[in-house]
Amino acid sequence: MKNKKVSEWNRLDNAAKIFPPNSKNSDTKVFRFACELYEPVDKNVLQNALDITVEAYPLYKSVIKSGLFWYYFEMSHFKAEVTEENLPPCTTLYDKNNKTLLFRVMYYKKRISFEVYHALSDGAGALQFFKTLVFHYITLKYEYKFRDRVPVLDIDASKTQKMDDSFQKYYSRAQSSGKKKGIRAFKLRGPKIPEYRISVIEGVIPVDRILAKVKEYGTSLTIFLAAVLMIAINEEIPVRLKKRPVVLSIPVNLRNYYYSQTARNFFGVINVDYDFSAGSGQLQDVIESLKNSFGENLTPEYLGKRINMLASLEHNYVLRAIPLVIKDIALKIANNIVDRSYTSTLSNVGIVSMPDDIKPFIVSFDVFVSTNKLQACVCSFENKLRISFTSAFVSTEVQRRFFKTLTDLGIPVTIESNIIVHEE
């Protein structure tokens, strides 16, 4: 089946609309995937691999422009150039006054890094692109090893499918029920790292060891890690603020609930909370509370309401007629309200799968994001689970307590990086 001709411009999907007006130096809305290899990266081969990959993902040639009523993607003639890494993590990609591509590919020694602006894609969509890039890099560099059998990547979506706006695809006019009552979440505070930089602390854990412990508690990996993170945060809450619950924001990949091969945004968010002033605060109790919250939120009905809420903005003729400058103000206010509703974020990207013939060349994958708070991202490759914390705060006590809780439970943790990018 032939791909349709790619349009020269596309509207931002409805999840993406929040990002341009709310991108700033303190939170660039950029996230990074990285892949560590067993051998040093060859820049020229990586550039060839990038050229091939971009052709398969046309939207990645776009820049963001603003019209009278909305932002939109416009195809550009910019060429994506591989560079040696020389920027702080998750440096700004979108600048309304300087049109550039919305992603970058860098390398350093044995590591390939890929940073992307969130308006372009979510984690699952960006991982499609990155897996394709790594796949082409390895098959090009070690072509002589694949003469007898050429590996096949398990991504068979067409260009059109990769560019689908799945929010519009699954939108229905069903009315959403009333909103849940907002919770005033505990907010982490403290001195922040100068120049809007972030610290990155990564822990590496054997997958089999942590899954054995997760099984003991009769839960999922995401719930287990969320409970441990909540407990670590609670230990930092002053006594006078103990009545405020710890609230975690959990991104949800909607592709797990609706058929979609889009490489754009298609995610939802659920907030889960625990009141340490009312509960025992023991790990098992926090886990049981979270199991109930996840069960209530991860339903077709709730997720469908999320899709309808976002996509309905596109179908409201009154809202569509409001000039972009006013929409921006409204979206900034909405973002500030949402920002006060949660304490931290935990994002589990899941298992990174690669063809068996490709795996021997790869050490691990990891992912982390920009933030003006504290955020944890999780992914695994083979038997290595990486938990990456990014933080705007000078203090690293929550991260220390989190990993200490895991080691106290008998789970081995190796801290492979502790990148504190500020001067004492």
C-alpha positions in Angstrom: 0.0 0.0 0.0 1.5 3.3 -1.1 1.8 6.2 1.4 -0.3 9.2 0.7 1.5 12.4 0.0 2.4 14.1 3.2 0.8 17.5 3.8 3.0 20.6 4.0 1.3 21.6 7.2 -0.5 19.8 10.1 -2.3 21.0 13.2 -0.8 20.1 16.5 -2.7 17.3 18.2 -4.8 18.3 21.1 -2.4 17.1 23.8 0.4 19.0 22.1 -1.4 22.4 22.2 -0.5 22.9 25.9 3.3 22.9 25.2 4.2 25.9 23.1 2.6 28.5 25.4 4.1 26.8 28.5 7.6 26.1 27.3 10.2 28.1 29.2 13.8 27.9 30.4 12.8 26.4 33.7 10.8 23.6 31.9 11.7 23.2 28.2 9.2 20.3 27.6 12.0 18.3 26.2 12.8 14.7 26.9 15.7 12.4 26.1 16.2 8.8 25.1 19.7 7.4 25.1 21.3 4.2 24.1 24.6 2.9 25.3 26.5 0.7 22.9 29.5 -1.6 23.4 31.7 0.3 20.9 32.3 4.0 20.3 29.8 5.8 18.0 30.8 6.5 14.4 29.5 10.0 13.6 29.3 9.4 9.9 27.4 6.2 10.2 25.0 7.8 12.7 24.4 10.6 10.3 23.5 8.1 7.5 21.2 6.3 9.9 19.5 9.6 10.8 19.0 10.5 7.2 17.2 7.2 6.6 15.1 7.5 9.8 13.9 11.0 9.1 12.5 10.0 5.7 10.4 7.4 7.5 9.0 10.0 10.0 8.0 13.0 7.9 6.7 15.0 10.8 10.2 15.2 12.2 11.0 17.6 9.3 8.6 20.1 10.7 8.9 23.4 12.6 6.2 25.0 14.7 4.5 28.2 13.4 1.7 30.2 14.9 -1.3 31.3 13.0 -4.2 33.6 14.0 -6.1 30.9 15.7 -3.7 27.9 16.3 -0.2 26.6 16.2 0.7 24.3 13.4 3.5 22.1 12.0 5.0 23.2 8.7 7.4 21.1 6.7 10.9 22.6 6.5 13.9 22.1 4.4 16.2 21.9 7.4 18.5 19.0 7.6 19.0 17.2 10.9 22.7 17.1 11.7 24.3 14.8 14.2 26.5 16.6 16.7 28.9 15.6 19.5 27.1 16.2 22.8 28.0 19.7 24.1 24.7 20.9 25.7 23.2 20.5 29.2 20.5 17.8 29.3 17.1 18.7 27.7 18.2 22.2 26.5 15.5 24.3 24.7 14.3 23.0 21.3 11.3 25.2 20.7 11.8 28.9 20.4 9.0 30.9 18.9 11.4 33.5 17.5 13.8 31.0 16.0 12.4 28.3 13.8 14.4 25.0 14.1 13.7 21.3 14.0 12.1 20.0 17.1 14.6 17.3 17.9 18.3 16.7 18.0 20.6 13.7 17.8 23.9 13.7 19.7 26.7 11.2 20.6 29.4 11.0 23.2 31.8 8.1 23.2 29.6 4.9 23.2 26.3 6.8 23.8 23.7 8.0 21.3 21.2 10.6 22.6 18.0 11.7 21.1 16.1 14.7 22.5 12.6 15.7 21.3 10.1 18.5 22.0 7.0 17.1 23.6 4.6 18.9 21.1 6.1 16.7 18.4 5.6 13.3 20.2 5.1 11.5 23.4 7.5 8.9 24.9 6.0 5.9 23.0 6.0 7.8 19.7 9.5 9.1 20.1 10.7 5.6 21.1 9.5 4.4 17.7 11.8 7.0 16.0 14.8 6.2 18.3 14.5 2.5 17.9 14.5 3.0 14.2 17.6 5.2 14.4 19.5 2.7 16.5 18.4 -0.1 14.3 19.7 1.6 11.1 22.9 2.7 12.9 23.8 -0.9 13.9 22.8 -2.5 10.6 24.8 0.1 8.7 27.9 -0.1 10.9 28.0 -3.9 11.1 26.6 -4.6 7.6 29.2 -7.3 7.1 27.7 -9.3 10.0 24.2 -9.3 8.6 25.0 -10.7 5.1 23.3 -14.0 5.7 20.3 -12.6 7.5 19.0 -9.1 7.6 17.3 -8.1 10.9 13.8 -6.8 10.8 12.5 -4.1 13.1 9.0 -4.6 14.5 7.7 -1.3 13.4 5.6 -1.6 10.2 3.4 1.5 10.3 3.1 3.5 7.1 4.1 7.2 7.0 0.4 8.1 7.1 -0.2 5.9 10.2 2.8 7.5 12.0 1.2 10.9 11.4 -2.3 10.0 12.6 -3.9 12.3 15.1 -5.4 9.5 17.2 -7.2 11.9 19.5 -9.4 12.9 16.6 -9.7 9.3 15.4 -11.2 8.2 18.7 -13.2 11.3 19.6 -16.9 10.9 20.2 -19.5 13.5 21.1 -20.4 11.6 24.3 -20.7 14.0 27.2 -18.2 13.8 30.0 -19.5 13.5 33.6 -18.6 16.1 36.1 -14.9 16.6 37.0 -13.4 15.1 40.1 -12.9 17.4 43.1 -9.4 18.8 43.0 -6.9 17.9 45.7 -4.4 20.4 47.1 -1.2 18.3 46.7 1.9 18.6 48.8 4.4 20.7 46.8 8.2 20.0 47.0 10.1 23.2 47.7 13.7 24.2 48.3 16.7 25.9 46.6 16.9 25.3 42.9 19.9 24.7 40.7 21.0 28.0 39.0 20.5 28.8 35.4 17.4 26.6 35.1 19.6 23.5 34.9 18.6 20.0 36.1 20.3 17.2 38.0 20.1 13.7 36.6 20.5 10.6 38.9 20.1 7.2 37.4 19.8 3.8 39.1 20.3 0.5 37.4 18.5 -2.6 38.7 18.4 -6.2 37.5 14.9 -6.7 36.1 14.5 -10.2 37.5 15.4 -9.1 41.0 12.9 -6.2 41.2 10.1 -8.2 39.5 10.5 -10.9 42.1 9.9 -8.3 44.8 7.0 -6.8 42.9 5.4 -10.2 42.8 5.8 -10.6 46.6 3.7 -7.5 47.0 1.1 -8.7 44.5 1.1 -5.6 42.3 2.6 -4.1 39.1 6.0 -2.6 38.6 4.5 0.9 38.1 2.4 0.8 41.3 5.3 -0.6 43.3 7.7 2.2 42.2 5.0 4.8 42.7 4.5 3.6 46.3 8.2 3.7 47.0 8.5 7.2 45.5 5.5 8.4 47.6 7.1 7.1 50.8 10.4 8.8 49.9 8.6 12.1 49.3 6.6 11.8 52.5 9.8 11.6 54.5 10.6 15.1 53.3 7.3 16.6 54.3 7.4 19.0 57.3 5.0 18.0 60.1 2.8 21.1 59.6 2.1 20.0 56.0 1.4 16.3 56.7 -2.3 16.8 56.0 -1.6 17.5 52.3 -1.5 14.2 50.3 1.3 13.2 48.0 -0.1 13.1 44.5 1.7 11.5 41.6 1.0 12.3 38.0 1.2 9.1 35.9 1.3 9.4 32.0 -0.7 6.6 30.3 0.1 5.3 26.8 -3.3 5.2 25.2 -2.0 2.9 22.5 -2.3 0.1 25.1 -6.1 0.8 25.1 -6.8 1.9 21.6 -5.3 0.7 18.3 -2.9 3.3 17.0 0.5 3.3 15.4 0.9 7.1 15.6 4.3 8.5 16.3 2.7 11.7 17.6 1.2 12.3 21.0 -1.4 9.8 22.2 -1.3 9.7 25.9 -3.5 10.4 28.9 -2.6 11.3 32.5 -4.0 10.0 35.8 -3.3 11.4 39.2 -3.1 9.1 42.2 -2.8 10.2 45.8 -2.1 8.9 49.3 -2.8 10.8 52.5 0.0 9.9 55.0 -1.8 11.7 57.8 -4.7 9.2 57.5 -3.0 6.0 56.4 -0.3 3.9 58.0 2.3 4.9 55.4 3.6 1.3 55.2 4.6 0.1 51.8 1.9 -2.5 51.6 -0.8 -0.1 52.6 0.3 2.5 50.0 0.4 -0.2 47.3 -3.2 -1.3 48.1 -4.4 2.3 48.0 -2.7 2.8 44.6 -4.1 -0.4 43.2 -7.6 0.9 43.9 -6.8 4.3 42.3 -5.3 2.7 39.2 -8.3 0.4 38.9 -10.7 3.3 39.0 -8.7 5.4 36.5 -7.5 2.9 34.0 -10.9 2.1 32.5 -12.1 2.6 28.9 -14.8 5.0 30.3 -12.3 7.3 32.1 -9.7 7.2 29.3 -12.4 7.9 26.7 -13.5 10.9 28.7 -9.9 12.2 28.6 -9.8 11.8 24.8 -13.2 13.5 24.4 -12.2 16.4 26.7 -9.0 17.1 24.6 -10.5 16.6 21.2 -13.7 18.5 21.9 -11.7 21.7 21.9 -11.1 21.2 18.2 -14.8 20.8 17.6 -16.0 23.7 19.7 -16.7 26.5 17.1 -16.7 29.2 19.7 -13.3 28.2 21.1 -11.9 27.8 17.6 -12.7 31.4 16.8 -10.8 32.8 19.7 -7.4 34.4 18.7 -4.3 32.4 19.6 -3.0 35.2 21.8 -6.0 34.7 24.1 -5.8 30.9 23.9 -2.2 31.1 25.0 -3.2 33.0 28.2 -6.0 30.5 28.9 -3.6 27.6 28.4 -1.0 29.1 30.7 -3.6 29.5 33.4 -4.8 26.0 32.9 -1.2 24.7 33.1 -0.6 26.5 36.4 -3.8 25.0 37.8 -2.7 21.5 36.7 0.8 22.1 38.1 -0.6 22.7 41.6 -2.6 19.4 41.5 0.3 17.0 41.8 3.6 16.6 43.7 5.8 14.7 41.2 5.6 12.5 38.1 6.4 8.9 37.5 6.6 7.8 33.8 7.1 4.1 33.0 8.0 3.8 29.3 8.1 0.0 29.6 10.2 -2.6 27.8 12.4 -1.4 24.9 12.4 -4.3 22.5 14.9 -4.8 19.7 15.5 -7.6 17.2 17.5 -10.5 18.6 20.3 -9.9 16.1 20.7 -6.3 17.2 20.7 -6.8 21.0 24.3 -8.0 21.3 25.5 -4.5 20.2 23.5 -2.7 22.9 24.3 -2.2 26.6 21.1 -0.4 27.7 18.5 2.3 27.0 17.4 5.1 29.3 15.0 8.0 29.3 14.5 11.2 31.3 12.8 14.6 30.9 13.1 18.3 31.6 11.2 19.4 34.7 10.8 22.3 37.1 9.9 19.8 39.9 11.1 16.2 40.4 10.3 13.5 37.9 11.2 9.8 37.5 11.3 7.9 34.2 11.6 4.2 33.9 12.5 1.8 31.0 14.1 -1.6 30.7 16.2 -3.4 28.1 16.9 -7.1 28.6 17.7 -7.5 32.3 18.5 -3.9 33.0 15.9 -1.6 34.5 16.9 2.1 34.5 15.2 4.6 36.8 16.2 8.1 35.9 15.4 11.0 38.2 15.5 14.6 36.9 15.2 17.4 39.4 15.3 21.2 39.5 16.2 21.1 43.2 19.6 21.2 44.7 18.6 18.6 47.3 18.8 15.0 46.3 17.2 13.6 49.4 14.1 12.1 47.8 16.2 10.3 45.2 18.5 9.0 48.0 15.6 7.8 50.1 14.0 6.2 47.1 17.0 4.1 46.2 17.7 3.3 49.8 14.2 1.9 50.2 14.9 -0.4 47.3 18.2 -1.6 48.7 16.6 -2.1 52.2 14.2 -4.4 50.4 17.1 -6.5 49.1 17.0 -5.1 45.6 20.5 -4.3 44.2 20.9 -0.8 42.8 23.8 0.7 41.0 24.0 4.4 40.7 25.6 4.8 37.3 25.4 8.6 36.9 24.9 11.5 39.2 25.1 14.5 37.0 24.7 17.6 39.1 25.0 20.5 36.7 25.5 23.4 39.0 28.4 25.0 40.8 28.7 24.8 44.6 
